[in-house]
Amino acid sequence: MLKLYYSPGACAMASHIALEEAHAEYELVKIDLRKGEQKTPDYLAINPAGVTPALVTELGVLTENAAIMAWLARTHPEANLADLDSPFQFARMQAFNGFLAASLHPAIGKAIFSHPALEGAAKVQAETAALAKYDLVEHHLLKGPWAMGEQYTVADGYLSVFTRWARLNDLLDRERFPKLNAHLNLVQSRPAVIKVLHLEGLQPALASHEPLVAH
Ligand SMILES: N[C@@H](CCC(=O)N[C@@H](CS)C(=O)NCC(=O)O)C(=O)O
């Protein structure tokens, strides 16, 4: 059976959502990032990068959300988690996911999860840089209602991880990011996502809330 190594509320939630959307059979293994469990020899033997997620499959370990989600979409075609008929549209979805992985995730991660926490001008600078990435998604990448247009894809669960973080940190302004706010609400209403939040011991991110605890 598939085994997902994850940390509650962290980016592995994107792969977790894809597993649920695919109706895959899987088990969860929780890695506590605050305790440093991602750097233990046992976990490094699974993912030498020392980060979650990692998905153990019959063929070996897959890392990187974008790769895990693409593999799940292709191995569970009946779930319609990507446009599998068009190599071009599939590549476009991967461009979206690549942007999240390589650009938006590091930017928002720096703004809200730095150790020690950023303060003053450094915090403002990091938030400004991160929000410029969200602007790009709001105005250019997110087609609506779903990331790629009319069909839900794994890119939607992935985007929702980062809009959730932004909302929990009062950064997802409703005037500035109307499409991203509507998208997060839509994703959070999906049965698979409701189940993932429950399994990870989390609440949906609503408009008013407590700040997210840094991991
Ligand atoms: N690009 C990677 C990023 C993985 C990643 O950075 N995971 C974070 C949680 S969101 C992590 O495990 N951090 C622990 C650490 O850096 O020690 C992916 O999408 O899988």
The ligand as an SDF file (V2000), in Angstrom:
LIG
                    3D

 20 19  0  0  0  0  0  0  0  0999 V2000
    9.6460   21.2960   -3.2650 N   0  0  0  0  0  0  0  0  0  0  0  0
    9.3940   20.3920   -2.1690 C   0  0  0  0  0  0  0  0  0  0  0  0
    9.4380   21.1620   -0.8740 C   0  0  0  0  0  0  0  0  0  0  0  0
    9.4180   20.2640    0.3320 C   0  0  0  0  0  0  0  0  0  0  0  0
    9.5550   21.0740    1.6210 C   0  0  0  0  0  0  0  0  0  0  0  0
   10.2740   22.0890    1.6540 O   0  0  0  0  0  0  0  0  0  0  0  0
    8.8800   20.6360    2.6940 N   0  0  0  0  0  0  0  0  0  0  0  0
    8.9230   21.3410    3.9540 C   0  0  0  0  0  0  0  0  0  0  0  0
    7.5410   21.4490    4.5660 C   0  0  0  0  0  0  0  0  0  0  0  0
    6.4810   22.5220    3.6210 S   0  0  0  0  0  0  0  0  0  0  0  0
    9.7860   20.5930    4.9320 C   0  0  0  0  0  0  0  0  0  0  0  0
    9.6500   19.4010    5.0900 O   0  0  0  0  0  0  0  0  0  0  0  0
   10.6750   21.3230    5.6340 N   0  0  0  0  0  0  0  0  0  0  0  0
   11.4740   20.7480    6.6640 C   0  0  0  0  0  0  0  0  0  0  0  0
   12.8590   21.3130    6.7100 C   0  0  0  0  0  0  0  0  0  0  0  0
   13.2230   22.0820    5.8050 O   0  0  0  0  0  0  0  0  0  0  0  0
   13.5640   20.9720    7.6330 O   0  0  0  0  0  0  0  0  0  0  0  0
    8.0660   19.6870   -2.4020 C   0  0  0  0  0  0  0  0  0  0  0  0
    7.1420   20.3130   -2.9150 O   0  0  0  0  0  0  0  0  0  0  0  0
    7.9270   18.4980   -2.0950 O   0  0  0  0  0  0  0  0  0  0  0  0
  1  2  1  0
  2  3  1  0
  2 18  1  0
  3  4  1  0
  4  5  1  0
  5  6  2  0
  5  7  1  0
  7  8  1  0
  8  9  1  0
  8 11  1  0
  9 10  1  0
 11 12  2  0
 11 13  1  0
 13 14  1  0
 14 15  1  0
 15 16  2  0
 15 17  1  0
 18 19  2  0
 18 20  1  0
M  END
$$$$
